[in-house]
Amino acid sequence: MSTLTRHSPLADATRWLSGALIALVSVAALADPPGRVGRISHASGDVSFQNSANHEPSEAQQNWPITGANVLMTGPSGRAEVQIGSTAVRLDGDSEIEFTRLDDEQVHLRVVAGRAAIRVRHRDQAEDFVVTTTHGRVLLDDVGRYRIDVRGDQSLTAFTVH
């Protein structure tokens, strides 16, 4: 004598979704992490770091890695530098910068407030940089030194090329 087992459509859908989720996680685990990351090469004074997973800022540590969705903030006497390959991004006091994207293909920085200086030494790295503020977006296209000043109330943005 054989028994028939009934499967509900909900149980079948749940089983299918579980299998699909396991497959998706397996593919994500095999994906390579980005080859390009930044690192905090200098931090003095009041410098805070915030990542996307933890919304609480913590004290920035030298040599800490910087990736996409990280924020670096300096207090009145703080100074910081982030190196991304041969490119350096420096923050003056009372500044905030967000690394909205940092991967093998592009570097997107958003200067929220204060002053940031960017030194680009190689043309191929310059073409990867995009800098945004509340007033617009700038694409770097050559080697050089760039400075972005965003007034605290964000009513004025100045972009200087050296």
DSSP file (Angstrom, degrees, kcal/mol; ACC not computed):
  #  RESIDUE AA STRUCTURE BP1 BP2  ACC     N-H-->O    O-->H-N    N-H-->O    O-->H-N    TCO  KAPPA ALPHA  PHI   PSI    X-CA   Y-CA   Z-CA
    1    1 A M              0   0    0      0, 0.0     2,-0.3     0, 0.0     0, 0.0   0.000 360.0 360.0 360.0 130.8    0.0    0.0    0.0
    2    2 A S        -     0   0    0      2,-0.0     2,-0.4     0, 0.0     0, 0.0  -0.811 360.0-142.2-109.5 148.9    1.4    3.4   -1.0
    3    3 A T        -     0   0    0     -2,-0.3     2,-0.4     2,-0.0     0, 0.0  -0.894  11.7-137.8-110.0 138.7    0.7    6.7    0.6
    4    4 A L        -     0   0    0     -2,-0.4     2,-0.5     2,-0.0    -2,-0.0  -0.795  13.1-149.1 -93.7 134.1    0.4    9.9   -1.4
    5    5 A T        -     0   0    0     -2,-0.4     2,-0.4     2,-0.0    -2,-0.0  -0.898   9.2-145.1-104.7 130.6    2.0   13.0    0.0
    6    6 A R        -     0   0    0     -2,-0.5     2,-0.5     0, 0.0    -2,-0.0  -0.788   8.4-158.0 -96.0 135.8    0.4   16.3   -0.8
    7    7 A H        -     0   0    0     -2,-0.4    -2,-0.0     4,-0.0     3,-0.0  -0.942  12.6-137.7-111.1 131.5    2.6   19.4   -1.3
    8    8 A S     >  -     0   0    0     -2,-0.5     4,-2.1     1,-0.1     5,-0.2  -0.594  19.3-121.8 -83.7 151.3    1.1   22.7   -0.9
    9    9 A P  H  > S+     0   0    0      0, 0.0     4,-2.3     0, 0.0     5,-0.2   0.842 114.1  56.3 -59.8 -32.3    2.0   25.5   -3.4
   10   10 A L  H  > S+     0   0    0      2,-0.2     4,-2.3     1,-0.2     5,-0.2   0.906 106.6  48.1 -66.5 -41.9    3.3   27.6   -0.5
   11   11 A A  H  > S+     0   0    0      2,-0.2     4,-2.2     1,-0.2    -1,-0.2   0.896 112.3  49.4 -65.4 -40.5    5.7   24.8    0.6
   12   12 A D  H  X S+     0   0    0     -4,-2.1     4,-2.3     2,-0.2    -2,-0.2   0.914 112.0  48.1 -64.5 -42.9    6.9   24.4   -3.0
   13   13 A A  H  X S+     0   0    0     -4,-2.3     4,-2.6     2,-0.2    -2,-0.2   0.897 111.4  50.5 -64.7 -40.8    7.5   28.1   -3.4
   14   14 A T  H  X S+     0   0    0     -4,-2.3     4,-2.3     2,-0.2    -1,-0.2   0.912 110.8  48.8 -63.3 -43.2    9.3   28.3   -0.1
   15   15 A R  H  X S+     0   0    0     -4,-2.2     4,-2.0     2,-0.2    -2,-0.2   0.904 112.4  48.3 -63.8 -42.0   11.6   25.4   -1.1
   16   16 A W  H  X S+     0   0    0     -4,-2.3     4,-2.3     2,-0.2    -2,-0.2   0.917 111.9  49.0 -64.9 -44.0   12.3   27.1   -4.4
   17   17 A L  H  X S+     0   0    0     -4,-2.6     4,-2.4     1,-0.2    -2,-0.2   0.883 109.3  53.0 -64.3 -38.5   13.1   30.4   -2.8
   18   18 A S  H  X S+     0   0    0     -4,-2.3     4,-2.2     2,-0.2    -1,-0.2   0.922 110.8  47.0 -62.1 -44.1   15.4   28.8   -0.3
   19   19 A G  H  X S+     0   0    0     -4,-2.0     4,-2.1     1,-0.2    -2,-0.2   0.898 112.4  49.7 -64.0 -41.3   17.3   27.1   -3.1
   20   20 A A  H  X S+     0   0    0     -4,-2.3     4,-2.3     2,-0.2    -2,-0.2   0.892 110.3  50.6 -65.8 -39.3   17.5   30.3   -5.1
   21   21 A L  H  X S+     0   0    0     -4,-2.4     4,-2.5     2,-0.2     5,-0.2   0.905 109.8  49.9 -65.7 -41.9   18.8   32.2   -2.0
   22   22 A I  H  X S+     0   0    0     -4,-2.2     4,-2.1     1,-0.2    -1,-0.2   0.910 111.6  48.9 -62.8 -42.0   21.5   29.7   -1.3
   23   23 A A  H  X S+     0   0    0     -4,-2.1     4,-2.0     2,-0.2    -2,-0.2   0.900 111.4  49.8 -63.8 -40.9   22.6   29.8   -5.0
   24   24 A L  H  X S+     0   0    0     -4,-2.3     4,-2.3     2,-0.2    -2,-0.2   0.909 111.3  48.0 -65.3 -43.5   22.7   33.7   -4.8
   25   25 A V  H  X S+     0   0    0     -4,-2.5     4,-2.1     1,-0.2    -1,-0.2   0.885 110.1  53.3 -64.7 -38.3   24.8   33.7   -1.6
   26   26 A S  H  X S+     0   0    0     -4,-2.1     4,-1.1     2,-0.2    -2,-0.2   0.901 110.3  46.5 -63.9 -41.5   27.2   31.1   -3.1
   27   27 A V  H  X S+     0   0    0     -4,-2.0     4,-0.9     1,-0.2     3,-0.4   0.910 112.0  51.0 -67.0 -42.4   27.7   33.3   -6.2
   28   28 A A  H >< S+     0   0    0     -4,-2.3     3,-0.5     1,-0.2    -2,-0.2   0.865 106.9  54.4 -63.6 -36.0   28.2   36.4   -4.1
   29   29 A A  H 3< S+     0   0    0     -4,-2.1    -1,-0.2     1,-0.2    -2,-0.2   0.805 107.3  51.0 -68.4 -28.4   30.8   34.6   -2.0
   30   30 A L  H 3< S+     0   0    0     -4,-1.1    -1,-0.2    -3,-0.4    -2,-0.2   0.649  85.9 106.8 -82.5 -16.1   32.8   33.7   -5.1
   31   31 A A  S << S-     0   0    0     -4,-0.9    -3,-0.0    -3,-0.5    -4,-0.0  -0.382  76.7-114.8 -66.3 139.4   32.9   37.3   -6.4
   32   32 A D        -     0   0    0     -2,-0.1    -1,-0.1     1,-0.1     3,-0.1  -0.498  25.2-120.4 -73.7 140.5   36.3   39.0   -6.0
   33   33 A P        -     0   0    0      0, 0.0    -1,-0.1     0, 0.0    70,-0.0  -0.396  48.6 -78.6 -70.4 160.0   36.5   41.9   -3.7
   34   34 A P        -     0   0    0      0, 0.0    69,-0.0     0, 0.0     0, 0.0  -0.313  31.9-143.7 -61.8 143.8   37.7   45.2   -5.4
   35   35 A G  S    S+     0   0    0      1,-0.1     2,-0.6    -3,-0.1    68,-0.1   0.679  83.8  67.6 -79.9 -18.7   41.4   45.3   -6.0
   36   36 A R        +     0   0    0     48,-0.0     2,-0.3    66,-0.0    -1,-0.1  -0.914  58.4 150.7-110.5 121.5   41.5   49.1   -5.3
   37   37 A V        -     0   0    0     -2,-0.6    48,-0.4    30,-0.1    30,-0.2  -0.926  35.1-125.7-135.1 161.8   40.8   50.4   -1.8
   38   38 A G  E     -A   66   0A   0     28,-2.8    28,-2.7    -2,-0.3     2,-0.3  -0.531  17.7-153.8 -99.2 173.4   42.1   53.4    0.0
   39   39 A R  E     -AB  65  83A   0     44,-1.5    44,-2.5    26,-0.3     2,-1.0  -0.993  26.5-111.6-146.8 145.4   43.8   53.6    3.4
   40   40 A I  E     + B   0  82A   0     24,-2.3    23,-4.3    -2,-0.3    24,-0.3  -0.667  37.8 175.0 -75.1 107.0   44.0   56.3    6.0
   41   41 A S  E     +     0   0A   0     40,-1.9     2,-0.3    -2,-1.0    -1,-0.2   0.661  65.6  18.1 -91.2 -17.6   47.7   57.3    5.6
   42   42 A H  E     + B   0  81A   0     39,-1.5    39,-2.4    -3,-0.1     2,-0.3  -0.972  58.1 169.5-153.6 137.6   47.6   60.2    8.1
   43   43 A A  E     + B   0  80A   0     -2,-0.3     2,-0.4    37,-0.2    37,-0.2  -0.913   9.6 165.5-148.9 121.1   45.2   61.2   10.9
   44   44 A S  E     - B   0  79A   0     35,-2.7    35,-2.6    -2,-0.3     2,-0.1  -0.990  52.7  -0.7-137.0 147.9   46.0   64.0   13.4
   45   45 A G  S    S-     0   0    0     -2,-0.4     2,-1.0    33,-0.2    33,-0.2  -0.476 122.0  -6.8  75.7-149.9   43.7   65.8   15.8
   46   46 A D  S    S+     0   0    0     -2,-0.1    29,-3.3    13,-0.1     2,-0.4  -0.712  77.6 158.4 -85.8 101.0   40.0   65.0   15.8
   47   47 A V  E     -G   74   0B   0     -2,-1.0    13,-2.5    27,-0.2     2,-0.3  -0.993  17.1-169.2-128.4 125.5   39.4   62.6   12.9
   48   48 A S  E     -GH  73  59B   0     25,-3.4    25,-2.6    -2,-0.4     2,-0.4  -0.853   6.5-157.0-117.4 151.9   36.4   60.3   12.8
   49   49 A F  E     -GH  72  58B   0      9,-3.2     9,-2.8    -2,-0.3     2,-0.4  -0.968   8.4-176.5-126.6 139.7   35.5   57.4   10.5
   50   50 A Q  E     -G   71   0B   0     21,-2.5    21,-3.1    -2,-0.4     2,-0.2  -0.996   6.4-162.2-137.6 132.3   32.1   56.0    9.8
   51   51 A N        -     0   0    0      3,-0.8    19,-0.2    -2,-0.4    18,-0.1  -0.643  33.4-108.5-108.9 172.4   31.2   53.0    7.7
   52   52 A S  S    S+     0   0    0     16,-0.3     3,-0.1    -2,-0.2    18,-0.1   0.780 115.3  52.3 -70.5 -26.8   28.0   51.9    6.0
   53   53 A A  S    S+     0   0    0      1,-0.2     2,-0.5    16,-0.0    -1,-0.2   0.848 114.5  40.3 -78.6 -33.8   27.4   49.0    8.4
   54   54 A N        -     0   0    0      1,-0.1    -3,-0.8    -3,-0.1    -1,-0.2  -0.958  64.0-166.3-120.3 115.5   27.8   51.0   11.6
   55   55 A H        +     0   0    0     -2,-0.5    -1,-0.1    -3,-0.1    -3,-0.1   0.458  64.6  95.4 -82.6   1.0   26.3   54.5   11.6
   56   56 A E  S    S-     0   0    0     -5,-0.0    -5,-0.3     1,-0.0    -2,-0.1  -0.816  77.6-127.6 -91.7 123.3   28.2   55.5   14.8
   57   57 A P        -     0   0    0      0, 0.0     2,-0.3     0, 0.0    -7,-0.2  -0.387  27.9-170.0 -67.0 147.7   31.4   57.4   14.0
   58   58 A S  E     -H   49   0B   0     -9,-2.8    -9,-3.2    -2,-0.1     2,-0.1  -0.877  37.0 -75.4-131.0 166.2   34.6   56.1   15.7
   59   59 A E  E     -H   48   0B   0     -2,-0.3   -11,-0.3   -11,-0.2     2,-0.2  -0.412  53.0-117.5 -63.9 131.3   38.1   57.4   16.0
   60   60 A A        -     0   0    0    -13,-2.5     2,-0.4    13,-0.2   -13,-0.1  -0.496  28.1-152.3 -72.1 138.1   40.0   57.1   12.7
   61   61 A Q    >   -     0   0    0     -2,-0.2     3,-1.7    -3,-0.0   -21,-0.3  -0.905  22.3-104.9-113.5 139.5   43.0   54.8   12.8
   62   62 A Q  T 3  S+     0   0    0     -2,-0.4   -21,-0.2     1,-0.3   -20,-0.0  -0.349 106.0  19.1 -61.5 142.8   46.1   55.1   10.6
   63   63 A N  T 3  S+     0   0    0    -23,-4.3    -1,-0.3     1,-0.3   -22,-0.1   0.501  86.4 147.9  71.4   9.2   46.3   52.4    7.9
   64   64 A W    <   -     0   0    0     -3,-1.7   -24,-2.3   -24,-0.3    -1,-0.3  -0.548  52.7-111.6 -70.1 135.9   42.5   51.7    8.3
   65   65 A P  E     -A   39   0A   0      0, 0.0     2,-0.5     0, 0.0   -26,-0.3  -0.416  25.7-152.2 -71.9 145.4   41.1   50.6    4.9
   66   66 A I  E     +A   38   0A   0    -28,-2.7   -28,-2.8    -2,-0.1     2,-0.2  -0.976  23.6 161.3-117.8 127.7   38.6   52.9    3.1
   67   67 A T    >   -     0   0    0     -2,-0.5     3,-0.9   -30,-0.2    32,-0.2  -0.669  48.4 -51.0-129.4-174.0   36.0   51.5    0.7
   68   68 A G  T 3  S+     0   0    0     34,-0.7   -16,-0.3     1,-0.2    32,-0.2  -0.289 120.2  27.7 -61.2 148.7   32.7   52.7   -0.8
   69   69 A A  T 3  S+     0   0    0     30,-2.8     2,-0.3     1,-0.3    -1,-0.2   0.729  90.0 131.0  69.3  26.4   30.1   54.1    1.6
   70   70 A N  E <   - I   0  99B   0     29,-1.0    29,-3.2    -3,-0.9     2,-0.4  -0.849  41.9-155.6-105.6 147.4   32.7   55.2    4.1
   71   71 A V  E     -GI  50  98B   0    -21,-3.1   -21,-2.5    -2,-0.3     2,-0.4  -0.972   4.1-164.0-124.3 136.9   32.8   58.7    5.6
   72   72 A L  E     -GI  49  97B   0     25,-2.7    25,-2.5    -2,-0.4     2,-0.4  -0.985  11.8-176.7-120.9 130.7   35.7   60.6    7.0
   73   73 A M  E     -GI  48  96B   0    -25,-2.6   -25,-3.4    -2,-0.4     2,-0.4  -0.974   9.1-159.2-130.8 140.4   35.2   63.7    9.2
   74   74 A T  E     -G   47   0B   0     21,-2.8    21,-0.4    -2,-0.4   -27,-0.2  -0.924  11.6-138.7-118.2 146.1   37.7   66.1   10.8
   75   75 A G    >   -     0   0    0    -29,-3.3    19,-2.2    -2,-0.4     3,-1.4  -0.179  49.7 -73.8 -84.6-173.1   37.2   68.4   13.8
   76   76 A P  T 3  S+     0   0    0      0, 0.0    17,-0.2     0, 0.0    -2,-0.0   0.834 135.4  30.0 -55.6 -36.6   38.5   72.0   14.0
   77   77 A S  T 3  S+     0   0    0     16,-0.1     2,-0.2    15,-0.1    16,-0.1   0.277  99.0 116.1-105.7  11.3   42.1   70.9   14.5
   78   78 A G    <   -     0   0    0     -3,-1.4     2,-0.3   -32,-0.3   -33,-0.2  -0.497  37.3-179.3 -85.4 149.4   41.9   67.6   12.6
   79   79 A R  E     +B   44   0A   0    -35,-2.6   -35,-2.7    -2,-0.2     2,-0.3  -0.988   5.6 176.8-140.5 145.7   43.8   66.7    9.5
   80   80 A A  E     -BC  43  91A   0     11,-1.7    11,-3.0    -2,-0.3     2,-0.4  -0.994  14.1-161.8-149.2 153.8   43.6   63.5    7.5
   81   81 A E  E     -BC  42  90A   0    -39,-2.4   -40,-1.9    -2,-0.3   -39,-1.5  -0.998   3.4-165.5-137.4 135.6   45.0   61.9    4.3
   82   82 A V  E     -BC  40  89A   0      7,-2.9     7,-2.8    -2,-0.4     2,-0.5  -0.983  10.5-152.8-118.5 128.5   43.7   58.9    2.4
   83   83 A Q  E     -BC  39  88A   0    -44,-2.5   -44,-1.5    -2,-0.5     2,-0.5  -0.882  12.8-178.2-103.4 132.4   45.8   57.2   -0.2
   84   84 A I  E >  S- C   0  87A   0      3,-3.0     3,-1.9    -2,-0.5     2,-0.3  -0.890  70.5 -54.8-125.7  96.4   44.2   55.4   -3.1
   85   85 A G  T 3  S-     0   0    0     -2,-0.5   -49,-0.0   -48,-0.4     0, 0.0  -0.561 120.5 -22.3  65.2-128.8   47.1   54.0   -5.1
   86   86 A S  T 3  S+     0   0    0     -2,-0.3     2,-0.3    -3,-0.1    -1,-0.3   0.400 120.7  98.3 -91.6   2.7   49.4   56.9   -5.9
   87   87 A T  E <   -C   84   0A   0     -3,-1.9    -3,-3.0    33,-0.1     2,-0.4  -0.726  58.9-157.0 -93.1 139.3   46.5   59.4   -5.5
   88   88 A A  E     -CD  83 119A   0     31,-1.9    31,-2.7    -2,-0.3     2,-0.5  -0.954   7.7-165.4-119.2 136.3   46.2   61.3   -2.2
   89   89 A V  E     -CD  82 118A   0     -7,-2.8    -7,-2.9    -2,-0.4     2,-0.4  -0.983  14.9-167.6-118.1 119.0   43.0   62.9   -0.8
   90   90 A R  E     -CD  81 117A   0     27,-3.4    27,-2.6    -2,-0.5     2,-0.4  -0.874   7.0-155.2-113.2 141.4   43.6   65.3    2.1
   91   91 A L  E     -CD  80 116A   0    -11,-3.0   -11,-1.7    -2,-0.4    25,-0.2  -0.941   6.2-151.8-115.1 135.7   41.1   66.8    4.5
   92   92 A D        -     0   0    0     23,-2.2     3,-0.5    -2,-0.4   -18,-0.1  -0.284  45.9 -60.8 -88.0-179.1   41.5   70.1    6.3
   93   93 A G  S    S+     0   0    0      1,-0.2    22,-0.3   -17,-0.2    -1,-0.2  -0.263 119.6  19.8 -64.4 153.3   39.9   70.9    9.7
   94   94 A D  S    S+     0   0    0    -19,-2.2     2,-0.3     1,-0.2    -1,-0.2   0.897  96.8 136.2  52.9  48.0   36.1   70.9   10.0
   95   95 A S        -     0   0    0     -3,-0.5   -21,-2.8   -21,-0.4     2,-0.4  -0.866  38.1-166.4-124.1 156.4   35.7   68.8    6.8
   96   96 A E  E     +IJ  73 113B   0     17,-2.7    16,-2.0    -2,-0.3    17,-1.5  -0.978   8.9 176.6-143.7 129.5   33.5   65.8    5.8
   97   97 A I  E     -IJ  72 111B   0    -25,-2.5   -25,-2.7    -2,-0.4     2,-0.5  -0.996  13.7-154.2-134.8 139.0   34.0   63.6    2.8
   98   98 A E  E     -IJ  71 110B   0     12,-2.7    12,-2.7    -2,-0.4     2,-1.2  -0.947  11.2-146.5-114.3 131.2   32.1   60.5    1.7
   99   99 A F  E     +IJ  70 109B   0    -29,-3.2   -30,-2.8    -2,-0.5   -29,-1.0  -0.778  24.5 174.8 -91.5  90.8   33.6   57.8   -0.5
  100  100 A T  E     +     0   0B   0     -2,-1.2     2,-0.3     8,-1.0    -1,-0.2   0.802  69.2  12.1 -73.7 -28.5   30.4   56.9   -2.3
  101  101 A R  E     + J   0 108B   0      7,-1.5     7,-3.1    -3,-0.2     2,-0.3  -0.960  61.2 163.3-149.3 131.2   32.1   54.5   -4.6
  102  102 A L  E     + J   0 107B   0     -2,-0.3   -34,-0.7     5,-0.2     2,-0.2  -0.793  31.0 117.3-148.9 101.6   35.6   53.1   -4.5
  103  103 A D  S    S-     0   0    0      3,-2.2    -2,-0.0    -2,-0.3   -66,-0.0  -0.734  77.9 -67.4-147.2-166.3   36.3   50.0   -6.6
  104  104 A D  S    S+     0   0    0     -2,-0.2     3,-0.1     1,-0.2   -67,-0.1   0.755 127.3  38.4 -65.1 -24.7   38.4   48.8   -9.5
  105  105 A E  S    S+     0   0    0      1,-0.2     2,-0.3   -69,-0.1    -1,-0.2   0.855 119.8   6.2 -98.9 -40.1   36.6   51.0  -12.0
  106  106 A Q        -     0   0    0      2,-0.0    -3,-2.2    23,-0.0     2,-0.4  -0.962  45.8-145.5-147.3 159.8   35.9   54.4  -10.3
  107  107 A V  E     -Jk 102 129B   0     21,-2.5    23,-2.4    -2,-0.3     2,-0.5  -0.983  19.9-172.4-126.0 116.8   36.3   56.5   -7.3
  108  108 A H  E     -Jk 101 130B   0     -7,-3.1    -7,-1.5    -2,-0.4    -8,-1.0  -0.954   4.6-175.6-112.5 122.0   33.4   58.8   -6.4
  109  109 A L  E     -Jk  99 131B   0     21,-2.8    23,-2.8    -2,-0.5     2,-0.5  -0.918  11.6-160.2-115.3 141.8   33.9   61.3   -3.6
  110  110 A R  E     -Jk  98 132B   0    -12,-2.7   -12,-2.7    -2,-0.4     2,-0.9  -0.964   8.6-152.8-122.5 114.2   31.3   63.6   -2.1
  111  111 A V  E     +J   97   0B   0     21,-2.5    23,-0.4    -2,-0.5   -14,-0.2  -0.772  17.7 176.2 -86.2 110.7   32.7   66.6   -0.3
  112  112 A V  E     -     0   0B   0    -16,-2.0     2,-0.3    -2,-0.9    -1,-0.2   0.898  62.3 -16.0 -82.6 -45.0   29.9   67.5    2.2
  113  113 A A  E    S+J   96   0B   0    -17,-1.5   -17,-2.7    40,-0.0    -1,-0.3  -0.987 103.4  19.9-157.7 155.7   31.7   70.3    4.0
  114  114 A G  E    S- E   0 150A   0     36,-2.2    36,-3.3    -2,-0.3     2,-0.4  -0.508  91.1 -38.1  89.4-150.3   35.1   71.9    4.5
  115  115 A R  E     - E   0 149A   0    -22,-0.3   -23,-2.2    34,-0.2     2,-0.4  -0.967  45.5-179.1-126.1 132.1   38.1   71.6    2.3
  116  116 A A  E     -DE  91 148A   0     32,-2.4    32,-3.0    -2,-0.4     2,-0.4  -0.990   8.7-161.3-127.5 138.4   39.5   68.6    0.4
  117  117 A A  E     -DE  90 147A   0    -27,-2.6   -27,-3.4    -2,-0.4     2,-0.5  -0.970   5.6-164.2-119.2 135.0   42.7   68.5   -1.7
  118  118 A I  E     -DE  89 146A   0     28,-3.1    28,-2.9    -2,-0.4     2,-0.6  -0.976   4.2-166.1-122.5 127.7   43.3   65.8   -4.2
  119  119 A R  E     -DE  88 145A   0    -31,-2.7   -31,-1.9    -2,-0.5     2,-0.5  -0.961   8.0-171.1-114.0 117.4   46.7   65.1   -5.8
  120  120 A V  E     + E   0 144A   0     24,-3.0    24,-2.1    -2,-0.6   -33,-0.1  -0.934  11.7 176.3-111.5 125.9   46.6   62.8   -8.9
  121  121 A R        +     0   0    0     -2,-0.5     2,-0.4    22,-0.2    22,-0.1   0.652  64.7  52.0-102.8 -19.5   49.9   61.6  -10.3
  122  122 A H    >>  -     0   0    0      1,-0.1     4,-1.7    20,-0.1     3,-0.8  -0.973  69.3-140.5-126.9 134.2   48.7   59.3  -13.1
  123  123 A R  H 3> S+     0   0    0     -2,-0.4     4,-1.9     1,-0.3     5,-0.2   0.857 102.1  58.1 -59.2 -38.7   46.3   60.2  -15.9
  124  124 A D  H 34 S+     0   0    0      1,-0.2     4,-0.4     2,-0.2    -1,-0.3   0.830 108.1  47.5 -65.0 -29.5   44.6   56.8  -15.9
  125  125 A Q  H X4 S+     0   0    0     -3,-0.8     3,-0.8     2,-0.2     4,-0.5   0.838 106.6  57.7 -76.0 -33.1   43.7   57.3  -12.2
  126  126 A A  H >< S+     0   0    0     -4,-1.7     3,-1.4     1,-0.2    14,-0.4   0.899 100.5  56.8 -62.7 -39.8   42.4   60.9  -12.9
  127  127 A E  T 3< S+     0   0    0     -4,-1.9    -1,-0.2     1,-0.3    -2,-0.2   0.705 103.4  55.8 -66.0 -18.5   39.9   59.6  -15.5
  128  128 A D  T <  S+     0   0    0     -3,-0.8   -21,-2.5    -4,-0.4     2,-0.3   0.593  89.0  97.3 -87.1 -12.0   38.4   57.3  -12.7
  129  129 A F  E <   +k  107   0B   0     -3,-1.4    11,-1.4    -4,-0.5     2,-0.4  -0.632  43.7 177.1 -91.0 134.3   37.7   60.2  -10.3
  130  130 A V  E     -kL 108 139B   0    -23,-2.4   -21,-2.8    -2,-0.3     2,-0.5  -0.997   8.7-166.7-130.0 126.6   34.4   61.9   -9.9
  131  131 A V  E     -kL 109 138B   0      7,-2.8     7,-3.2    -2,-0.4     2,-0.3  -0.962   8.3-175.4-116.8 127.3   34.0   64.6   -7.2
  132  132 A T  E     +kL 110 137B   0    -23,-2.8   -21,-2.5    -2,-0.5     2,-0.2  -0.890   9.2 171.6-121.2 153.5   30.5   65.8   -6.2
  133  133 A T  E >   - L   0 136B   0      3,-2.7     3,-0.7    -2,-0.3   -21,-0.1  -0.766  56.1 -84.8-137.1-175.2   29.2   68.6   -3.9
  134  134 A T  T 3  S+     0   0    0    -23,-0.4     3,-0.1    -2,-0.2   -22,-0.1   0.703 127.9  50.1 -68.2 -16.8   25.8   70.0   -3.3
  135  135 A H  T 3  S-     0   0    0      1,-0.2     2,-0.3    21,-0.0    -1,-0.2   0.530 121.1 -57.9-101.5  -7.0   26.3   72.3   -6.3
  136  136 A G  E <   -L  133   0B   0     -3,-0.7    -3,-2.7     2,-0.0     2,-0.4  -0.997  52.2 -75.5 161.9-165.9   27.5   69.9   -8.9
  137  137 A R  E     -L  132   0B   0     -2,-0.3     2,-0.4    -5,-0.2    -5,-0.2  -0.984  26.6-161.6-135.5 140.2   29.9   67.2  -10.2
  138  138 A V  E     -L  131   0B   0     -7,-3.2    -7,-2.8    -2,-0.4     2,-0.5  -0.986   6.1-154.3-125.8 132.4   33.5   67.5  -11.5
  139  139 A L  E     -L  130   0B   0     -2,-0.4     2,-0.4    -9,-0.2    -9,-0.2  -0.923  16.5-138.5-104.0 126.0   35.3   64.9  -13.5
  140  140 A L        +     0   0    0    -11,-1.4   -11,-0.3    -2,-0.5     3,-0.1  -0.676  25.2 173.6 -82.9 135.4   39.1   64.9  -13.3
  141  141 A D        +     0   0    0     -2,-0.4     2,-0.3     1,-0.1   -14,-0.2   0.421  55.8  26.1-124.8   1.8   40.7   64.4  -16.6
  142  142 A D  S    S-     0   0    0    -16,-0.2    -1,-0.1   -17,-0.1   -22,-0.1  -0.971  86.4 -79.1-155.5 168.5   44.4   64.9  -16.0
  143  143 A V  S    S+     0   0    0     -2,-0.3     2,-0.3   -22,-0.1   -22,-0.2  -0.327  73.9  91.4 -66.8 155.3   47.2   64.8  -13.4
  144  144 A G  E    S-E  120   0A   0    -24,-2.1   -24,-3.0     2,-0.0     2,-0.5  -0.934  73.7 -66.0 152.4-173.0   47.4   67.7  -11.1
  145  145 A R  E     -E  119   0A   0     -2,-0.3    17,-3.5   -26,-0.2     2,-0.4  -0.960  43.6-173.3-115.7 131.9   46.4   69.1   -7.7
  146  146 A Y  E     -EF 118 161A   0    -28,-2.9   -28,-3.1    -2,-0.5     2,-0.4  -0.939   6.8-163.2-125.2 143.6   42.8   70.0   -7.1
  147  147 A R  E     -EF 117 160A   0     13,-2.8    13,-3.1    -2,-0.4     2,-0.5  -0.997   0.5-166.8-131.2 134.1   41.1   71.7   -4.2
  148  148 A I  E     -EF 116 159A   0    -32,-3.0   -32,-2.4    -2,-0.4     2,-0.5  -0.979   3.7-170.5-121.0 123.7   37.4   71.7   -3.3
  149  149 A D  E     -EF 115 158A   0      9,-2.9     9,-2.7    -2,-0.5     2,-0.5  -0.968   3.3-176.9-116.1 122.5   36.1   74.2   -0.7
  150  150 A V  E     -EF 114 157A   0    -36,-3.3   -36,-2.2    -2,-0.5     7,-0.2  -0.971  27.0-128.0-119.1 116.2   32.5   73.8    0.5
  151  151 A R    >   -     0   0    0      5,-2.4     3,-2.7    -2,-0.5     5,-0.2  -0.288  26.6-110.5 -61.1 148.0   31.4   76.4    2.9
  152  152 A G  T 3  S+     0   0    0      1,-0.3    -1,-0.1     2,-0.1   -58,-0.0   0.806 120.8  47.9 -51.5 -38.0   29.8   75.1    6.1
  153  153 A D  T 3  S-     0   0    0      1,-0.0    -1,-0.3     3,-0.0    -2,-0.1   0.421 109.7-127.3 -85.5   3.8   26.3   76.2    5.2
  154  154 A Q  S <  S+     0   0    0     -3,-2.7    -2,-0.1     2,-0.2     3,-0.1   0.697  74.9 123.0  60.7  24.2   26.9   74.6    1.8
  155  155 A S  S    S+     0   0    0      1,-0.2     2,-0.4   -20,-0.0    -1,-0.1   0.619  71.5  36.7 -87.3 -12.3   25.9   77.9    0.0
  156  156 A L        -     0   0    0     -5,-0.2    -5,-2.4     2,-0.0     2,-0.4  -0.999  59.3-172.8-144.3 137.1   29.1   78.2   -1.9
  157  157 A T  E     -F  150   0A   0     -2,-0.4     2,-0.4    -7,-0.2    -7,-0.2  -0.999   6.2-168.7-128.4 131.1   31.5   75.7   -3.5
  158  158 A A  E     -F  149   0A   0     -9,-2.7    -9,-2.9    -2,-0.4     2,-0.5  -0.967   2.5-165.4-119.5 137.4   34.9   76.6   -5.0
  159  159 A F  E     -F  148   0A   0     -2,-0.4     2,-0.4   -11,-0.2   -11,-0.2  -0.982   8.7-171.7-125.0 118.9   37.0   74.3   -7.1
  160  160 A T  E     -F  147   0A   0    -13,-3.1   -13,-2.8    -2,-0.5     2,-0.5  -0.921   7.5-159.9-116.6 136.0   40.6   75.2   -7.7
  161  161 A V  E      F  146   0A   0     -2,-0.4   -15,-0.2   -15,-0.2    -2,-0.0  -0.963 360.0 360.0-115.8 127.8   43.0   73.4  -10.2
  162  162 A H              0   0    0    -17,-3.5   -16,-0.2    -2,-0.5    -1,-0.1   0.349 360.0 360.0-107.3 360.0   46.8   73.7   -9.7
